[in-house]
Amino acid sequence: MTTTLLETRDLSIAFGGVVAASGISLDVHEGENLAIIGPNGAGKTTFLNICTGWLRPASGTVRFEGREITALAPRAISRMGIARAFQIPQLFSDNTVLENMLLAAAAQASRWSPFQRLADIPERGEMLELLRLVGCAEVAGEPARHLPEGQRKLIDIALALALRPRLLLMDEPTAGVASAEKFAIMDMIVAALRERKVTSVFVEHDMEMVTRYAHRVAVWTTGRILRDGPPADVLSDPEVIRTVIGGDDA
């Protein structure tokens, strides 16, 4: 039996005259990788922002594991088990990779103090294991600013996994990465999510990535869902080809 992890019903929000969500209802099932595609301005990132508490919809509800979270703050939602990875990795550039991980672990546990040494944080072993999981253990001692974009993306995923989520929302996880590297990086991300038993939703513009990694695809257009289903069915739909794939500009 399929378990629904995240459930949204009738989400609506507009910015001035621009409708970013109009009656969005979507279920995310435990264990799946759900891709969200659509043209720029269709409301994809807005949906992620609503689900993580950074935006509050004008109407509608968001439930996670059966509990309504629509009005909760981002930190409270994170503590419940929803993590976010961003298009531009959120790293402290002057800190080492491991220090970034330890800061995330301490923040999640609500016990970070400026008087505490990072080396004394008890999750050090767990953070090193997460870096190993995403293939970045060898750069643990490097300042984050020295890393290429591909490794920064992987460390951003490790930071999200440090929050011990059940659901990870990703906004274009391989954007800015060289074409020759993007599949290797996404392979690493998907393997890490599988090992940690984390469900994922990812916004994506690259249809090769969608075909290869998504179990299901939801198509956004002007704040509504045009299609939702298996990649082979959705990506061959004439209307999806006309409105999204053929005219996708990013």
Secondary structure, DSSP 4 states (H G I P E B T S, - for coil): -PPEEEEEEEEEEEETTEEEEEEEEEEEETT-EEEEE--TTSSHHHHHHHHTTSS--SEEEEEETTEE-TT--HHHHHHHTEEEE-SS----TTSBHHHHHHHHHHHHHT---TTS-GGG-TTHHHHHHHHHHTT-GGGTTSBGGGS-HHHHHHHHHHHHHTT--SEEEEESTTTTS-HHHHHHHHHHHHHHHHHHT-EEEEE---HHHHHHH-SEEEEEETTEEEEEE-HHHHTT-HHHIIIIITT---
